[in-house]
Amino acid sequence: MKKITLLSLLLIPFLGISQSNITFQVDMNNYVGAFTTPEVNGTFNNWCGNCAAMSDANNDGIWEITIPIAAGVDTIEYKFSADNWNIQESLTPGLPCTKTTGPNTNRILAISGNTTLPAVCWNSCTTCSGTPATSNVTFQVDMNDYTGTYTNVNLNGTFNNWCGGCAVMTDANSDGVYELTVNLPNNDTSEFKFTVDGWTGQEMLTQGDPCTKTTTDAGGTFTNRFIVPAADTTLPAVCWESCSACSGIGFEEENWIQNVSISPNPSNGVVQISGLLLSESEIEITVTDLQGRIVYRDAKKATSLNETINLSNVNSGLYMVNITSEFGSNTEKIMITR
């Protein structure tokens, strides 16, 4: 930022330099949570919370506010939030409208006079399309088989710049399964892994496992988990350093579903899934490709599993069938051939 001297401030009236009026706009039509009033927070108002409340005069879902930026300020950082920081954007590092400093990723704007900014989608540098630009993804890790000691379980990934201890997962019901929900960009690969106490301990994932991606760069070779979200989803609770659920975590959880059958396998698209549920359950069936993209989802309350699903619209290849309930999860593989 340019240094503003006392002399330059005294000269402002004579040089004709004045403040810049910036109109901020955020499109909330694709935001899936609850909120009352969006606001804009930034370096220009000391991140004050709800002091810059936005309005939607024509009820079109696009909220706006015009804020005067002092003369002599050439760059500002900001983000959208709502209800006095009750919610805030989780911007992805590397997006063209952002700047990342340590664990903080904010929007950035070079001031060049009075400006009306385009109406951008929440968590995005671009306008909203017909489908949401982001999804809320709930990550879950089962720590019951972890043999070390720890205080906090953390989620680290490309979406938070591998920040260490900034994303603390919680275990509200003390069942050993920790979770955290993060807003991620749709149709974009996000890499991640679970750690404990910042980077005191981290998963050592096996290269080639179906939930992992291995990349090599100047820093070395890294194997991480990955996901390519397309809609809000809750990922199955996986065991530490595994792509599947923990075994031996109790009779009820281990045996909540039996005799799972997927046929025909290989299939040309129409698949029959059956299994025995030991009690009535809220179940969800998701089918993902090897990049983590969800190609099929269905949820219902059932006393038995006997589902016909149609995958005739997907490409040939190997897919993962995930069956989850409040008692646990089960993952099977299906080969689609044409």
Residue pairs with C-beta under 8 A, 6 or more apart in sequence:
1 73
1 74
1 75
2 72
2 74
4 72
8 72
9 72
11 17
12 18
12 71
12 72
17 71
17 72
18 71
19 68
19 69
19 70
19 71
20 68
20 69
20 71
20 73
20 111
20 112
20 113
20 114
20 115
21 66
21 67
21 68
21 69
21 114
21 115
22 66
22 67
22 68
22 69
22 76
22 109
22 111
22 114
22 115
22 117
23 64
23 65
23 66
23 115
23 116
23 117
24 40
24 54
24 64
24 65
24 66
24 67
24 78
24 80
24 117
25 62
25 63
25 64
25 116
25 117
25 118
25 119
25 120
26 38
26 40
26 54
26 62
26 63
26 64
26 80
26 119
26 120
26 121
26 122
27 61
27 62
27 119
27 120
27 121
27 122
27 127
27 128
28 35
28 38
28 61
28 62
28 63
28 122
29 61
29 62
29 128
30 121
30 122
30 128
30 131
30 132
30 133
30 134
31 122
32 132
32 136
32 232
33 87
33 136
35 82
35 83
35 86
35 87
36 82
36 83
37 50
37 53
37 54
37 82
37 83
38 53
38 54
38 63
38 80
38 81
38 82
39 49
39 50
39 51
39 52
39 53
39 54
39 65
39 80
39 81
39 82
39 83
39 84
40 52
40 54
40 65
40 67
40 78
40 79
40 80
40 81
41 47
41 48
41 49
41 52
41 78
41 79
41 80
41 81
41 85
41 88
42 76
42 77
42 78
42 79
42 106
42 107
43 76
43 77
43 78
44 67
44 69
44 70
44 73
44 76
44 78
45 51
45 52
45 67
49 81
49 84
49 85
50 83
50 84
50 85
52 65
52 67
53 65
54 63
54 64
54 65
55 63
55 64
55 65
56 62
56 63
56 64
62 119
64 119
69 76
69 111
73 111
74 110
74 111
75 108
75 109
75 110
75 111
76 108
76 109
76 111
77 99
77 106
77 107
77 108
78 106
78 107
78 108
78 109
79 88
79 89
79 91
79 106
79 107
80 88
80 89
80 122
81 87
81 88
81 89
82 88
89 107
89 122
89 123
89 183
90 123
90 159
90 160
90 182
90 183
91 98
91 105
91 106
91 107
91 123
92 98
92 105
92 123
92 158
92 159
92 184
92 185
92 188
93 100
93 105
93 158
93 159
93 160
93 161
94 100
95 124
95 125
96 125
97 107
97 108
97 120
97 125
98 105
98 106
98 107
98 108
98 125
99 105
99 106
99 107
99 108
100 161
102 161
102 163
103 160
103 161
103 163
103 164
103 166
105 161
109 117
118 127
119 127
119 128
120 126
120 127
121 127
121 128
121 129
121 133
121 134
122 133
122 134
123 133
123 134
123 183
123 185
124 133
124 134
124 185
126 133
131 186
132 186
132 231
133 185
133 186
134 183
134 184
134 185
134 186
135 183
135 184
135 186
135 229
135 230
135 231
135 232
135 233
136 181
136 182
136 183
136 184
136 232
137 181
137 182
137 183
137 184
137 227
137 229
137 232
137 233
137 234
137 235
138 179
138 180
138 181
138 233
138 234
138 235
139 155
139 169
139 179
139 180
139 181
139 182
139 192
139 194
139 235
140 177
140 178
140 179
140 234
140 235
140 236
140 237
140 238
141 153
141 169
141 177
141 178
141 179
141 194
141 237
141 238
141 239
141 240
142 176
142 177
142 237
142 238
142 239
142 240
142 245
142 246
142 249
143 150
143 153
143 171
143 176
143 177
143 178
143 240
144 176
144 177
144 239
144 246
144 249
145 239
145 240
145 246
145 248
145 249
146 196
146 240
148 196
148 201
150 196
150 197
150 200
150 201
151 196
151 197
152 165
152 168
152 169
152 196
152 197
152 198
153 168
153 169
153 171
153 178
153 194
153 195
153 196
154 164
154 165
154 166
154 167
154 168
154 169
154 194
154 195
154 196
154 197
154 198
155 167
155 169
155 180
155 182
155 192
155 194
155 195
156 162
156 163
156 164
156 167
156 192
156 193
156 194
156 195
156 199
156 202
157 182
157 190
157 191
157 192
157 193
157 224
158 190
158 191
158 192
159 182
159 184
159 190
159 192
160 166
160 167
160 182
164 195
164 198
164 199
165 197
165 198
167 180
167 182
168 180
169 178
169 179
169 180
169 194
170 178
170 179
170 180
171 177
171 178
171 179
176 249
177 237
179 237
184 190
184 227
184 229
185 229
186 229
186 230
186 231
187 228
187 229
187 230
187 293
188 228
189 213
189 226
189 227
189 228
189 291
189 292
190 226
190 227
190 228
190 229
191 213
191 215
191 224
191 225
191 226
192 224
192 225
192 226
192 227
193 202
193 203
193 205
193 224
193 225
194 202
194 203
194 240
195 201
195 202
195 203
196 202
203 225
203 240
203 241
204 241
205 212
205 223
205 224
205 225
205 241
206 212
206 223
206 241
207 214
207 223
208 214
209 242
209 243
210 243
210 290
210 320
211 225
211 226
211 238
211 243
211 292
212 223
212 224
212 225
212 226
212 243
213 223
213 224
213 225
213 226
214 221
214 222
214 223
215 221
215 222
215 224
216 222
226 291
226 292
227 235
227 292
228 291
228 292
228 293
229 292
229 293
229 294
230 293
230 294
231 294
231 297
233 286
233 294
233 297
234 284
234 324
236 245
236 322
236 324
236 329
236 331
237 245
237 246
237 328
237 329
238 244
238 245
239 245
239 246
239 247
243 331
244 329
244 331
245 328
245 329
245 330
245 331
247 254
248 254
249 328
252 278
252 327
253 327
253 328
254 328
255 278
256 277
256 278
256 279
256 281
256 325
256 327
256 328
257 275
257 276
257 277
257 278
257 305
257 323
257 325
257 327
257 328
257 330
258 275
258 276
258 278
259 274
259 275
259 276
260 273
260 274
260 275
260 305
260 323
260 330
260 332
261 272
261 273
261 274
261 275
262 271
262 272
262 273
262 321
262 332
262 334
263 271
263 272
264 271
264 272
265 271
265 333
265 334
265 335
266 334
266 335
266 336
266 337
267 311
267 334
267 335
267 336
267 337
268 312
268 336
268 337
268 338
269 310
269 311
269 312
269 313
269 314
269 336
270 308
270 309
270 310
270 311
270 312
271 308
271 309
271 310
271 311
271 321
271 334
272 306
272 307
272 308
273 285
273 305
273 306
273 307
273 308
273 309
273 321
273 323
274 305
274 306
274 307
275 304
275 305
275 323
275 330
276 304
276 305
277 283
277 302
277 303
277 304
277 305
277 325
279 303
279 327
280 301
280 302
280 303
281 301
281 302
281 325
281 326
281 327
282 299
282 300
282 301
282 325
282 326
283 299
283 300
283 301
283 302
283 305
283 323
283 324
283 325
284 297
284 298
284 299
284 322
284 323
284 324
284 325
285 296
285 297
285 298
285 299
285 307
285 309
285 321
285 322
285 323
286 294
286 296
286 297
286 321
286 322
286 324
287 294
287 295
287 296
287 297
287 309
287 311
287 319
287 320
287 321
287 322
287 334
288 294
288 295
288 319
288 320
288 322
289 295
289 314
289 317
289 318
289 319
289 320
290 317
290 318
290 319
290 320
295 311
295 313
295 314
295 319
296 309
296 311
296 314
298 307
298 309
305 323
311 319
311 334
311 336
314 336
315 336
316 336
316 337
316 338
317 335
317 336
318 333
318 334
318 335
318 336
319 333
319 334
319 335
319 336
320 331
320 332
320 333
320 334
321 331
321 332
321 333
321 334
322 329
322 330
322 331
323 329
323 330
323 331
323 332
324 330
